[in-house]
Amino acid sequence: MRTGDNKLVMVGGEDVKTQELSIIPEIIDLNKINDGWKILDKAESYDLFGDKDNSAWNYPRAFLASDGNIVGVSYNKIWVMNKLDDYRIKKTGEIPLVKGGISKILEHKNLNSNQEYDHKLKLLTIGSPVGEKNSAVMIEKDQVIFFGGKQTGDEYSPSNKVFKIDFSDTSFPKIEELGAMSHARADGNATILPTGEVFLNGGHSFDDYNFSNFTPEIYNPINSNSTELSNAYFRRNYHSTSLLLPDGSIFTGGGDVWNAEIFYPPYLFTKDWNNKTVLAKRPQLLDLDHNINRGKLAISILSEEVINKVTLVSTGSSTHAQGSESKFKSLKFSQLNNNQLQIEIPENINEIQNGTYMIFLINSSGVPSIGKIVNIN
């Protein structure tokens, strides 16, 4: 977890040799890397990082909020690390869990017939989007969305639920349940698209080898609508990866199969006069330096294009079906002339940390340009 002042904070995990849980986060200053890692004593928490029954130590979700505090979720427990108090940690809430789960196997029997039956039905309850098997992304300022996962207990199946946590006030986060995904997914991937929608793929609806989910979907966080897409050819479960590429396509690979696929979202296509599917005309982002500063910046475009949005997406860092602090931001912009826009990179280093991002133009048809990878200082 990278902070606005260029430090790296590590939370959770375990020692694979001793199986001791890492209940004390650590920090390293990337500008003074030879000084090494330091213990954050005030962030020690068995409750938040040592709950082995619910795997709170396993991939706790962590994001940098716009006030500079680190916020996160361990299993279903929401917390904040206060930057102004040596990252002292405090629990701030919980994602509500489903109660009254049921786990039974029903065997069909007809007492009025001598015919033998071999029909069995496994009953489970869909749980909340919690645990190390869910996916999380930050869309716009301080809005973190959680997809799928699996609640602890054999009575709960993987979840299709979606929750949003508003961390605008990091001490008092607001929790909201959004519309559900089309499919239940544990160990699925969530990849932010240039439009601010989220590409959801892979995962399973029972376990890692049974009932894998081959059908991806695009989820719109604004209206909670989800659109099913063409099936993948291979399953993508635990250890899989999903990355947005600069051309707007998505690289999906890994899991327990040694290959990769490229998915082309619907925004890359349109219909011609003969109702034939063709490539959509894309806006073009022309000259843009690789290294850019914060504040206002002029960028060149083609003169005939109408641009509806300019967006910023963090470059991918994904493993084990988990993206690392994925962020999306709609940038303020204005038209300077027919060939230029003026965009504004947030001055707040906590809202957008230093590092690499992709900038996209989105036209009036919702089609993105090819993204430009930039390093923000």
PyMOL commands that set and color helices and strands:
alter all, ss='L'
color gray80, all
select helices_A, chain A and resi 30-35+41-43+46-49+83-85+266-268
alter helices_A, ss='H'
color red, helices_A
select strands_A, chain A and resi 7-10+26-29+38-39+61-64+70-74+77-82+88-94+104-107+120-123+125-126+135-139+143-147+156-157+162-166+174-178+186-192+198-207+210-212+217-220+225-228+240-244+250-254+260-263+269-271+277-279+291-292+295-300+307-314+318-319+322-323+327-330+332-337+340-345+355-363+372-376
alter strands_A, ss='S'
color yellow, strands_A
deselect
rebuild
show_as cartoon
